[in-house]
Amino acid sequence: MRSVCPHNCPDTCSMLTTVKAGRAVEVRGNPDHPTTRGFLCAKVSRYLERTYHAGRVLHPMRRVGAKGEGLFEPISWKEALDEIARRFKEIIAEWGAQAILPYSFSGTLGLLHGSSMDRRFFHKLGASLLDRTICGSAGMAGMAYSLGSSMGMDTECFEGARTILLWGTNTLTSNPHLWPFVTAARKRGARVIAIDPRRTRTTEQCDEHIALLPGTDAALALGMMHVIFRHGLGDEDYMDRYCVGRTELEARAAEYPPERVAAICGIPAASVEALAVEYATCKPAAIRLNFGMQRHAGGGMAVRAISCLPAVTGAWRSASGGVQLWTYETFPVNHAALQRFELIPPGTRTLNMVELGRILTEVTDPPVKALFVYNSNPASVAPDLERVKAGLRREDLFTVVHEQFHTDTANFADLLLPATTQLEHVDMHIGYGHLYAMWNTAAIAPLGEAVPNTDLFRRLAAHMGFSDPCFQDSDESMARQALQSEHPWLAGITLERVQAEGAVRLNVPTPFAPYAEGGFSTPSGKCEFFSAKMARDGHDPLPAWTPPRESSASSPELFARYPLALISPPGHYFLNSTFSNVLARFEKGPHLEIHPIDAAARSIINGQRVRIRNDRGAFLADAVVTERARPGVVVAPSLWLSALTPDGRNVNHTTSQAVTDMGGGATFYDNLVEVEGAS
């Protein structure tokens, strides 16, 4: 049977599931899918372990212990739904519907189980809206100021590049199905350069690694522009025809000579010079960005600056040149039909998920009295966890969690409801690292009493007395609605065709060069080096470097107390906290990579238990003294569930609720700490 990986990864792999006597016995990569190519990552290749894991939540349960203890007793589905409806109605009567907050993100990226019936339900309810910004909103906003959207290169075109910059991406861990296209390009003579503060599996396979300091990417991009303009290596014709603000950008880039950029980024000036010349002259040149590099105060501007580079050099002229952050916005999906925005009452407030700790402990007009969590695990993944957990412990907060496992968030639930895994329901998917619409077939029946998200919210709508016809829509009906569009890129792509073929490519040219002759969706229709819209929105209209909020440049007093920059990229076998309970045996355990210079200054030895702390909180990990971390930067591969850590804490006890310069994104990697021996 055809399945689709639902997890938050660009690859959105096509899987083949073998079923015998009603039980899935094998999951493998589909060899016929153009990007999956027959293999799955180290995580999803073990998806049967996740589906049949002994820790699955299989029945509705009610809390019997203190919040956070994770003690429950079984109840019926009717009891659970009756209690939710009763409590919601009581809260609405006393506080209004906006005292109810849904909290979800990318536990599944399926169009149906990620953002359809759930949105309809909460929109009709009148609940507070959730601004789902925790991952990539800053970069998407920054790229949109330059290009008009965050649509970029087609993954399949990378194999034609002569220069590939893997910028802020550990491709072999977080986007492995791009790697065969990179490998194909190298066989044809391409050079691959990694730009990353940390030495990773990916950087070790590249031709060159530029280990810049976290949060300095925009300065490096501007330094590259400085060199390109100084040596006359830009594409004058492309800029004249298809760009706005070339003169202003050249003046801004003049402020970033290689010597200044070297001091900001902590790299040699010669590296800035050489990188710029190679990028501008060895064409086609492709840049792959990922979301980690925009998780600091200036994250949106960093992506904006980098996204201007292909226009400066004319790299967009070739399908194998340009930049890719993600491909999701290439799909003209009818989200309005899926989510039914018309159901939202006028004046409904929006709360930013990054600020959950503040929302649960400070917001009073009205206070959040009910929290409904699905497709997420905020008690592990949200920043500033001390405050998040303080909010979750509130006795007056009615918390419902729809989950597959007993996660950290599930332990705070008043009601814990069983959710299906991908093999137990149907769904429609679109990739954000390729251009295929895909259909996931239910391979097996739901285990225990688990129900899909769509079915749960249909049941809740009925219990709340919602009679709108949209609450009767089947999953297949909603999938058809998602594909209803006049856009030519969806012409002829029907649900029946996607079901029959498994994966259908958008109606875009092959090869796909979206901006070869301009066609940007900015107000001017051109790549906007100078953006009047940015100025109206209160931003610098030109690309600029914004120092991390927590750095020697921005906060010298804080830096004096906490001189190490902490970043927390995913572990190879984890995807945020997902898979950490199933595949922990493949990781080292909670650990901190620290450079020998920084370790020696603190008398820390390899394997020693250390405490990582700042004013927000602390957590324990085992030191790994290694040159994989550069001096001044420590790395805590994440995210670990509290039951698997030495002290019940993880890196997010130290991260901040502060948001990015644009897009309201999270600043997980804008985080100064100190490290000390704990034993």
C-alpha positions in Angstrom: 0.0 0.0 0.0 1.2 3.6 -0.7 1.9 5.7 2.4 3.4 9.1 2.9 5.8 10.2 5.7 3.8 12.8 7.7 6.7 14.3 9.7 8.2 17.8 9.6 10.9 17.2 7.0 11.3 18.6 3.5 11.5 15.1 1.9 7.8 14.1 2.4 8.8 10.6 1.4 6.6 8.1 -0.5 6.5 4.8 1.4 5.3 1.3 0.5 3.7 -0.5 3.4 3.3 -4.3 3.4 0.4 -5.7 5.4 -0.2 -9.3 6.3 -3.3 -10.5 8.2 -4.2 -6.9 9.1 -0.7 -6.0 10.5 1.9 -3.8 8.9 5.1 -5.9 8.6 7.3 -3.7 6.4 7.7 0.0 5.5 10.2 0.9 2.8 10.9 3.8 0.5 9.1 3.9 -2.9 11.7 3.3 -5.6 9.5 5.0 -8.2 9.1 8.3 -6.4 11.5 10.9 -8.0 12.9 12.2 -4.8 12.4 9.3 -2.3 14.2 6.9 -4.7 13.7 3.8 -2.6 15.2 4.8 0.7 13.9 6.2 4.0 15.8 8.1 6.7 17.1 6.6 9.9 14.0 7.6 11.7 11.1 6.6 9.4 12.7 3.4 8.3 11.8 2.2 11.8 8.2 3.5 11.6 6.7 0.2 12.6 8.5 0.5 15.9 6.6 3.7 16.4 3.2 2.4 15.3 3.3 -0.7 17.5 5.3 0.7 20.4 4.2 -0.5 23.8 3.9 3.2 24.9 1.1 4.0 22.5 -1.9 5.8 24.0 -4.8 3.5 22.9 -7.8 4.6 25.0 -9.3 7.8 26.4 -8.1 8.7 29.9 -8.8 11.1 32.7 -6.1 12.5 35.0 -6.1 11.1 38.6 -2.8 12.4 39.9 -1.3 15.9 40.1 -0.7 17.8 36.9 2.6 16.6 35.4 2.6 13.2 37.1 1.1 11.4 34.2 -1.4 9.3 36.2 -4.6 8.5 34.4 -7.6 6.2 34.5 -9.5 4.9 31.4 -12.8 6.4 30.4 -15.1 6.0 27.5 -15.1 8.1 24.4 -18.6 9.3 25.3 -17.4 10.4 28.7 -14.5 12.3 27.2 -16.5 14.1 24.6 -19.3 14.9 27.0 -16.8 16.4 29.5 -15.0 18.5 26.8 -18.3 19.9 25.5 -19.5 20.6 29.1 -16.3 22.3 30.1 -16.1 24.4 26.9 -19.7 25.6 27.3 -19.0 26.6 30.9 -15.9 28.5 30.0 -17.6 30.2 27.1 -20.5 31.2 29.4 -18.2 32.8 32.0 -15.2 34.0 30.0 -16.1 33.9 26.3 -14.9 31.6 23.6 -11.5 33.3 23.3 -10.6 31.8 26.7 -10.1 28.5 24.8 -6.8 28.1 22.9 -5.9 25.3 20.4 -2.2 24.5 20.2 -0.9 22.5 17.3 1.9 22.4 14.9 3.6 19.8 12.7 3.1 16.5 14.4 1.7 15.7 11.0 2.0 17.8 7.9 -1.0 16.2 6.2 -3.5 18.7 4.8 -6.3 16.8 6.4 -5.0 15.9 9.8 -2.9 19.0 10.2 -5.2 21.8 9.2 -8.8 21.0 8.1 -11.6 19.9 10.4 -9.6 21.1 13.5 -9.5 24.6 12.1 -13.1 24.6 11.2 -14.0 23.4 14.7 -12.1 26.1 16.6 -13.1 28.8 14.1 -16.7 28.0 14.6 -16.2 27.8 18.4 -14.7 31.3 18.4 -11.6 30.2 20.2 -8.4 32.3 20.2 -6.4 31.9 17.0 -3.0 30.5 17.2 -0.1 32.1 15.3 1.9 29.0 14.3 5.3 30.5 14.0 7.6 28.2 16.0 9.5 26.9 13.0 10.1 28.9 9.8 7.9 32.0 9.9 10.9 34.5 10.1 12.6 33.1 7.1 9.4 32.9 5.0 8.7 36.6 5.9 12.2 37.7 5.0 12.2 35.8 1.7 8.8 37.1 0.8 10.0 40.7 1.1 12.7 39.9 -1.5 10.8 37.6 -3.9 7.2 38.1 -3.0 6.8 34.6 -1.6 9.1 31.9 -0.2 8.8 29.8 -3.4 12.2 28.8 -4.6 14.2 26.2 -6.6 13.0 22.7 -7.5 15.0 20.0 -5.6 15.4 17.9 -8.7 17.3 20.8 -10.4 20.2 20.8 -7.9 22.0 18.1 -9.8 22.7 20.6 -12.6 24.5 23.1 -10.3 28.2 23.7 -10.4 28.3 25.4 -7.0 26.1 24.4 -4.1 26.0 26.2 -0.8 24.4 24.2 2.0 23.7 27.1 4.2 22.6 26.4 7.8 21.4 22.9 6.9 22.6 19.5 8.1 21.3 17.8 4.9 22.2 14.3 5.8 20.1 14.5 8.9 17.4 16.9 8.1 16.9 16.6 4.3 18.7 13.4 3.2 16.8 13.0 0.0 18.4 16.1 -1.4 21.8 14.5 -1.0 21.6 12.2 -4.1 21.0 15.3 -6.3 24.1 17.0 -4.6 26.1 13.8 -5.2 25.0 13.8 -8.9 26.2 17.4 -9.2 29.6 16.6 -7.6 30.1 13.8 -10.1 29.7 16.4 -12.8 32.4 18.6 -11.2 30.3 20.8 -8.7 31.8 22.0 -5.5 29.7 21.8 -2.3 30.3 24.3 0.5 28.7 24.0 3.9 28.1 27.1 6.0 27.3 26.0 9.5 28.6 26.9 13.0 29.0 23.2 13.8 30.8 20.4 12.1 28.2 17.9 11.2 27.7 14.7 9.2 27.0 16.9 6.2 30.0 19.3 6.6 32.3 16.4 6.7 31.1 15.3 3.3 31.5 18.7 1.7 34.4 20.2 -0.2 34.6 23.1 2.2 33.2 24.1 5.6 32.8 27.7 6.7 32.1 27.6 10.4 30.7 31.1 11.1 29.2 32.2 14.4 25.5 31.7 15.0 23.4 34.7 13.9 25.9 36.2 11.5 24.6 34.8 8.2 23.3 38.1 6.9 26.7 39.7 7.4 28.3 37.0 5.4 25.7 37.4 2.6 26.3 41.2 2.5 30.1 40.6 2.5 29.7 38.4 -0.5 27.7 41.1 -2.2 30.4 43.6 -1.4 33.0 41.5 -3.2 30.7 40.7 -6.1 30.0 44.4 -6.7 33.6 45.5 -6.2 34.8 43.0 -8.8 32.0 43.6 -11.2 30.8 40.0 -11.0 27.1 40.8 -10.8 24.7 40.2 -13.6 24.0 43.8 -14.7 21.4 42.9 -17.2 19.4 40.7 -14.8 19.5 43.4 -12.1 18.4 46.1 -14.6 15.5 44.1 -16.0 14.2 42.2 -13.0 15.3 44.0 -9.7 14.5 47.1 -7.8 17.1 49.0 -5.6 20.4 47.9 -7.1 22.1 51.2 -6.4 20.9 51.2 -2.8 21.9 47.6 -2.3 25.4 48.3 -3.6 25.7 51.2 -1.1 24.6 48.9 1.7 27.0 46.1 0.7 29.8 48.7 0.7 29.4 48.8 4.5 30.4 45.1 4.7 34.0 44.7 3.5 35.5 41.2 4.1 37.6 42.4 7.0 34.5 43.6 8.9 32.5 40.5 8.0 35.4 38.3 9.2 35.3 40.0 12.6 31.5 39.6 12.8 31.4 36.0 11.6 34.6 34.7 13.2 36.0 33.5 9.9 39.0 34.6 7.8 38.5 37.5 5.5 40.0 35.4 2.7 37.1 32.9 3.1 34.6 35.7 2.5 36.4 36.8 -0.6 36.9 33.3 -2.1 33.3 32.3 -1.4 31.9 35.3 -3.1 34.1 34.9 -6.2 33.3 31.2 -6.5 29.6 31.7 -6.0 29.4 34.5 -8.6 31.6 32.8 -11.3 30.9 29.0 -11.1 27.4 28.9 -12.4 24.8 27.6 -12.0 25.0 28.3 -8.3 22.4 26.9 -6.0 21.7 27.7 -2.3 19.9 25.4 0.1 18.8 27.2 3.2 17.1 25.6 6.2 15.1 26.9 9.1 17.7 26.7 11.9 19.8 29.6 10.6 16.8 32.0 11.1 16.1 31.3 14.8 17.7 34.4 16.2 16.8 38.0 16.5 17.6 38.9 12.9 16.5 35.7 11.4 14.1 37.1 8.9 16.6 39.7 7.6 19.2 36.9 7.3 17.0 34.9 4.9 16.1 38.1 3.1 19.8 39.0 2.5 20.7 35.5 1.3 17.6 35.4 -1.0 18.9 38.5 -2.8 22.2 36.8 -3.9 20.8 34.8 -6.8 19.3 38.0 -8.3 22.6 39.9 -7.9 24.5 37.2 -9.9 21.6 36.2 -12.2 21.7 32.7 -10.8 17.9 32.5 -11.3 18.4 32.4 -15.1 19.0 28.7 -14.8 16.7 26.1 -13.2 19.8 24.8 -11.4 20.5 28.2 -9.9 18.7 30.2 -7.2 17.8 29.5 -3.6 15.5 27.0 -1.8 14.1 27.5 1.6 11.1 25.3 0.9 8.8 24.5 -2.0 5.5 24.6 0.0 4.3 27.9 -1.5 4.6 26.5 -5.0 1.4 24.6 -4.3 -1.7 26.7 -4.9 -3.8 24.7 -2.4 -7.2 26.0 -1.5 -6.5 26.5 2.2 -9.6 28.7 2.6 -11.8 25.8 1.6 -10.0 23.5 4.0 -10.0 25.8 7.0 -13.2 27.9 6.4 -11.9 31.3 7.6 -15.4 32.7 7.2 -16.3 30.9 10.4 -14.0 33.1 12.5 -15.9 35.7 14.5 -14.8 39.3 13.8 -12.3 40.6 16.3 -11.0 37.2 17.4 -7.5 37.7 18.9 -4.4 35.9 17.7 -1.8 34.5 20.2 1.7 33.6 19.2 2.6 30.0 20.0 6.2 31.0 20.8 4.9 32.9 23.8 3.0 30.1 25.4 4.6 30.5 28.8 3.6 34.2 28.9 0.1 33.3 27.5 -0.6 30.8 30.2 0.8 32.9 33.1 0.2 36.5 32.2 -2.6 37.0 29.7 -5.8 38.0 31.5 -8.2 39.6 29.0 -9.5 36.9 28.9 -7.2 34.4 30.5 -6.7 31.1 28.7 -8.9 28.7 30.7 -8.8 25.7 28.3 -5.9 24.5 26.2 -6.4 21.8 23.5 -3.1 20.3 22.3 -2.7 18.1 19.2 0.1 17.6 16.7 2.5 19.1 19.2 4.3 18.6 22.4 4.8 22.1 23.9 6.0 20.9 27.3 9.2 19.7 25.4 9.4 21.9 22.4 8.2 25.4 23.4 10.8 27.9 24.6 11.2 29.0 28.2 9.9 25.8 29.6 10.0 26.8 33.3 7.2 29.3 32.5 5.4 26.9 30.2 5.2 24.3 32.8 4.2 26.8 35.4 1.2 27.6 33.2 0.4 23.9 32.6 0.3 23.2 36.3 -2.5 25.7 36.8 -5.5 23.9 38.4 -7.9 26.3 36.7 -6.6 25.4 33.2 -8.6 22.6 31.5 -6.1 20.8 29.3 -7.0 18.3 26.6 -4.2 16.4 24.7 -4.8 14.2 21.6 -1.6 12.1 21.3 0.0 8.9 20.3 2.3 8.7 23.3 2.7 9.8 26.9 4.7 12.9 26.1 5.7 15.6 28.5 2.6 17.5 27.5 0.4 14.5 27.9 1.5 14.3 31.5 -0.2 17.6 32.2 -3.5 16.7 30.5 -6.8 16.5 32.3 -8.1 14.4 29.4 -5.7 12.3 27.3 -7.2 11.1 24.0 -5.7 8.4 21.7 -4.5 9.5 18.2 -3.8 7.3 15.2 -0.5 7.1 13.4 0.1 7.6 9.7 -0.5 4.0 8.9 -4.0 4.1 10.5 -5.7 6.9 8.5 -5.9 8.5 5.0 -4.4 11.9 4.2 -3.4 14.3 1.5 0.2 15.6 1.5 2.2 18.2 -0.4 6.0 18.3 -0.1 8.0 21.2 1.1 11.1 19.8 -0.5 9.6 18.6 -3.8 6.7 19.4 -6.1 4.4 16.3 -5.7 0.9 16.0 -4.3 0.6 12.7 -2.6 -2.1 10.4 -1.1 -1.6 8.3 2.0 -3.7 5.2 2.2 -4.8 3.7 5.6 -2.8 0.5 5.7 -4.2 -0.9 8.9 -7.2 -0.3 11.2 -6.7 2.1 14.1 -5.1 0.4 17.1 -7.2 0.3 20.3 -9.7 3.2 20.3 -7.4 5.7 18.6 -9.1 8.1 16.2 -7.7 10.5 13.6 -7.8 14.3 14.1 -10.5 14.7 11.5 -12.8 12.3 13.2 -12.1 13.7 16.6 -13.2 17.2 15.6 -16.2 15.9 13.7 -17.3 14.3 17.0 -16.6 17.4 19.0 -18.6 19.5 16.5 -21.6 17.2 17.0 -21.3 17.4 20.8 -21.2 21.2 20.6 -24.3 21.2 18.4 -22.6 22.6 15.3 -24.9 22.0 12.3 -22.9 23.7 9.5 -22.7 21.3 6.5 -18.9 21.6 6.5 -18.7 19.5 9.7 -20.2 16.6 7.8 -17.4 16.6 5.1 -15.5 13.3 4.8 -11.7 13.2 4.5 -12.0 12.6 0.8 -14.4 15.5 0.3 -12.0 17.8 2.1 -9.1 16.5 -0.1 -11.1 17.4 -3.2 -11.8 20.9 -1.7 -8.0 21.4 -1.2 -7.4 20.8 -4.9 -10.2 23.1 -6.1 -8.3 25.9 -7.8 -8.3 27.9 -11.0 -4.5 28.0 -10.9 -2.9 26.3 -13.9 -0.4 24.5 -11.8 -3.2 22.4 -10.4 -5.1 21.8 -13.6 -6.0 18.2 -14.1 -4.8 17.2 -10.6 -7.8 15.5 -9.0 -8.1 13.4 -5.9 -8.8 10.4 -8.0 -5.7 10.9 -10.0 -3.5 11.4 -6.9 -5.0 8.3 -5.3 -4.4 6.2 -8.5 -0.9 7.4 -9.1 0.2 8.0 -5.5 2.2 11.1 -6.4 1.4 13.7 -9.0 3.9 16.5 -9.9 2.5 20.1 -10.2 1.9 21.4 -13.7 5.1 23.4 -13.7 7.7 23.2 -16.5 10.5 20.6 -16.3 13.0 21.9 -15.6 11.4 24.6 -13.4 13.1 28.0 -13.4 10.5 30.2 -11.6 12.4 33.5 -11.9 14.4 33.1 -15.1 12.6 36.2 -16.6 11.5 37.9 -13.4 8.0 37.1 -12.5 8.4 37.8 -8.8 5.2 38.2 -6.8 6.4 41.4 -5.0 4.4 44.6 -5.4 6.8 45.7 -8.2 6.9 42.3 -9.9 10.7 42.4 -9.4 13.2 41.1 -6.9 13.1 43.9 -4.3 16.5 44.7 -3.0 14.9 47.9 -1.7 11.4 47.2 -0.3 9.0 50.0 0.2 6.7 47.5 1.9 9.4 46.7 4.5 9.7 50.4 5.2 6.0 50.7 5.7 6.1 47.7 8.0 8.7 49.4 10.2 11.8 47.5 8.9 15.0 48.6 7.2 14.0 48.5 3.5 17.4 47.0 2.6 19.1 43.8 3.6 21.0 44.3 6.8 22.7 42.4 9.6 21.0 42.4 13.0 23.2 41.0 15.8 21.7 38.2 17.9 19.8 39.7 20.8 22.0 37.8 23.2 25.6 38.5 22.0 28.6 40.5 22.9 27.5 43.1 20.3 23.9 43.5 21.7 24.2 42.7 25.4 27.8 42.9 26.7 26.7 42.7 30.3 24.8 39.5 29.7 27.7 38.1 27.6 30.0 38.7 30.5 28.0 36.4 32.6 27.0 33.9 29.9 29.8 33.9 27.3 28.8 30.7 25.3 26.2 30.7 22.5 24.1 27.6 22.7 22.4 26.0 19.7 20.3 22.9 19.7 19.9 21.2 16.3 18.0 18.0 16.0 19.6 14.7 16.9 20.1 12.4 13.9 17.4 10.0 15.1 15.0 12.6 16.5 12.8 15.1 14.9 12.3 17.7 17.7 10.9 15.4 20.4 9.3 13.0 17.9 11.0 9.5 17.9 13.0 10.3 21.1 11.0 7.8 23.1 11.3 5.1 20.4 14.9 5.6 19.0 16.8 7.0 22.0 19.0 3.9 22.0 20.7 5.2 18.9 21.7 8.5 20.4 24.4 9.2 22.9 22.0 10.4 25.5 21.6 14.1 26.5 25.0 15.6 25.8 26.7 18.9 25.1 29.4 19.4 22.5 32.0 21.8 23.8 35.3 22.9 22.1 38.5 21.8 24.0 39.4 25.5 24.5 36.1 26.2 26.3 36.2 23.0 28.2 39.8 23.6 29.5 38.8 27.1 30.6 36.1 25.5 32.8 38.1 22.4 33.9 35.6 20.2 32.1 36.6 16.8 30.9 35.1 14.5 28.3 32.1 12.5 29.7 31.7 14.7 32.7 28.1 15.7 33.8 27.7 19.4 33.3 25.1 22.0 34.1 24.1 24.4 31.4 22.4 27.5 32.8 21.3 31.1 32.3 18.7 33.3 34.0 15.8 31.4 32.5 16.7 28.0 33.7 19.2 25.1 33.5 19.6 21.5 32.4 22.1 18.7 32.8 23.9 16.8 30.1 27.2 14.9 29.6 30.1 16.9 28.1 31.5 15.8 24.8 34.7 17.7 24.3 35.2 18.0 20.6 36.2 20.3 17.8 32.8 19.6 16.2 31.8 22.7 18.1 33.7 25.9 17.4 35.1 28.0 20.2 32.5 30.1 21.9 29.6 27.9 20.7 28.2 24.8 22.5 25.8 22.4 21.0 23.0 20.3 22.6 21.5 17.9 20.1 17.8 17.7 21.0 15.1 17.3 22.0 14.9 14.8 24.8 11.7 13.9 26.7 12.0 14.7 30.4 11.9 11.0 31.4 15.1 10.5 29.4 17.1 13.3 30.9 19.2 13.3 34.2 17.0 16.1 35.8 13.8 16.1 33.9 14.8 19.2 31.9 16.0 19.8 28.4 17.6 22.7 26.4 14.3 24.6 26.2 14.6 25.4 29.9 17.2 28.0 28.8 15.7 29.3 25.6 13.7 32.6 25.3 10.2 33.5 24.3 11.6 36.5 22.4 10.6 36.6 18.8 12.4 37.3 15.5 12.6 40.6 13.7 9.7 39.6 11.4 7.3 36.7 11.2 7.0 36.4 15.0 9.3 33.3 14.9 11.2 31.6 17.7 14.7 32.6 18.7 15.9 29.2 19.9 19.5 29.8 18.8 19.8 33.3 20.3 20.7 31.9 23.7 23.7 32.7 25.9 24.6 30.2 28.6 27.4 29.3 31.0 28.6 25.7 31.5 29.9 24.3 34.7 30.8 20.9 36.1 27.9 19.2 37.9 29.7 16.3 39.4 
